Amino acid sequence: MTNNHEAARTPSDPSSPSSTGPSGGVDASRITLRSPAELADALPYMLGFHPSDSLVMVAVHGEAGRFGGRLRVGIPAAPEEWEDTARQVADCLIRGSVRRGTRPDGIIVFLCQDPPHGDSAQRVMTRLRPFAQRIRLACGALDVPVLEALCLSAGRYWSYCCPDERCCPAEGSALAAPGTSVMAAAATFAGLQVRGSLREIEHRLTPLRGTVAGEMEGALDRAAVALVPKILDGATREEVGAETVLLARALIQRMTLAPPAAGGPGADAWDDALLGHDEAASLILGLQDREIRDIAAEWMEGEEAAPALRLWRALARRCVGAYGEHAAAPLTLAGWVSWSTGDEPTARIALGLALRADDGYRFAQLLHHACNEGIDPEGLRECLREERRRREPRRGRPPAGPRRAGAVTRPPGRPGGTSSRRESGSTAGSEQ
């Protein structure tokens, strides 16, 4: 598949009806979903966001219909890709469930796509029907039936499995108003939230456009030209690392002292205004060194986590033009901080984007797999804490220690040299 899938493991409770667990949202041993309408309403709470332009598949186990593993991919734009995609996602979800201990007894499918301007939701449903059929056939070929397949578009839903127009009319049925359902009430009681749409979350992590993007690319070019002679000179390489860590700490402190008034795009614009192009460029290039990135990964909890996450998001937005691959480092750091602080949905999105920027970025691969498998991040946090304690006597001065043998650095200039695809592993990432 060309899309990086997101899967979330849900521990199964034999006594619970249709439910999701700590990986995705509501501990719904108290909630039973009895209809397509309730399934459609529950989807964003299962994932933690509204999955725009997405195929979502949920494994179902036992007679009580307990929810298990979940998988999300983007809907391929070209219909000729649908058959291969259907086979791959069916195999991926079923194999993943078996690997975690239980073969699913059924699968629920959601196709989520809003109509383009001037089109209708009903036409979206009709266009995607062959894709839904291919998914049903692919799951059936693996002896796991699709129990329900729903299309969600423009606030309405349709069932591809129910032929009865009395309950599933041709014009679709309206989704419940946000916040009015039993599932919404349970999620609110549990302190959970839907973090907007997938498109909105991705937008906060994607490169800037327009005039500012051109200015930023020029800054990256200047920083690369200035940095190459330094890193080629072994005597100054350690000094460059120390300067990068010092700059990162200064920018995190700046973020700490200037919190945004609100979240969302306004907060992102505020953070963007706090960073100069030249200092952002220097830090982006410096983070291509995996040892410096590993030090940055230590700022993943407590008072450091929130400003660090703001900084990594802002740097990811600055990886413009020919420097798109450089976004893998700040995106991975953003995903790691999100996961470490309990925001698994955003973590999966950020790590998926990191792999889209550089599909061979080892740290992102390790974190993405660990997050999807439901591994507790505390093991990695403790590893990073121990590494930080090891350097504690040196915390008073720039902490870029001697380079280990075999450390790999991405060249700071435009793509074309040694790629991070040959990254040999990470002190932080390899623990997982």
Phi, psi and omega in degrees: 000146177277337179273140173281120185280155174242124177233142180234125181279135177241117177302139184262133177247114185301338183271353186263144171284200184310120187209161168236163186234203187301333183293328187232347179159249195279133168278090193259043172296347178262358187242131174244128178260116191252353188213163174304324180299317181288324175298314181298320181292329184284339190305309181298332178284331175294321186265332185093002178200165175277117188277076179295144178051049188224146162261125178239134177234137183235126176283143180236136186234138171076171181294330180284349178073045178290137177284141177238232183296153178230149181220137178229133172224159173290148177284120179300136181289328184268120180303333180293346178270352189294319184294313178297318179298316180301315180296319184290317182290323177298313180296319182296312182294316183291315178297320179297320178294317179297318180299327179272003168121341186219124175287134181292149175269347178189172181222141172251134184244136174235129171247115188243114180201125176276152182287146173293167182303129178091353179258179181237155178296325181295324177291326175299314180301316181295318182295325183273353183303316178298327177295316177300320180295321179295322178294318179298318179293320181295319178292318179299324179296339177260015176064031173233113184283151169275115183281328178203141175228119185242144169252128178244123183206128173052044175078011178230164177222154177226149172258130175274354183256339184259119181270359187273110182290347177293326178252340181229076185293157183299328180278001179084176179236146182286138173290155177298145177300141182307134175083005185254355187267169175298319180298317179297319179296317180295320179295318179298316179299324181279358180077022181264160181216154171266123190270043181081198182266161175305317182298320181293319180294317179296324182300327181290348185242002184261156188299148174295160180232175175079205184301318182297328178294319177297319178296320181292321179296323176297321178295320178295321177299314181296317181295323179295315179299321181286330186274329184305310180300327182291314184284340175283341178266107184304332183291335184252359185297317178295323179296321178299318178299316179297320179295322180296314180296318179298318179295316180299316179296322179295320181288324175296319177298322178298317177298319181299319183280351181227066180292144179289156181287332182207169179273183176084200185302324178298320178293322179295318178297323177298313180295321178299323181289340180281346184250127171282152181301316186292318180289325176296319180297315180299320182287320177302313181291322179296325181288352175289343173283122187292332177291319177293320176299321180294323175295318179298328180294344179289344182269067192237009182204172178065211184290341181282334192297310185297310178294328177296316179299319177299319180293315182296322176297316181296321179291323177299322179291340181270356180276080190257164172056230183291353182258019181301323181294333180293345180292344182303321182292303180295328177294320178294319177296320177297318178295320181294314179297319179299313180296316181298328182264010172095004180262077183294319180303313179294325179300315181297321180294313181297317180292325175297320177292325177299319179287334174290325178289321180208099187290353177254012183286108193296318181299317178295320179301313182295315181292319180299315179295314182296318179296315181295329181276000178074023179288139179291125181289353184299326178300316178289322177301316181295322176300315180291323177298317181296319178297323179290321177297326179299326180267001188307318179301340183259007184297341181285345178229166185310127192266032178275098185285182180298143183286138177280154176297137176091356180295141185244135180239133174287131177305140188284347184277197179297154180304150179141342178263211179297128184263155175293354173298343176260015180303130188275000181123170187227142176306317180286310188291327187291345180291340181265000000 
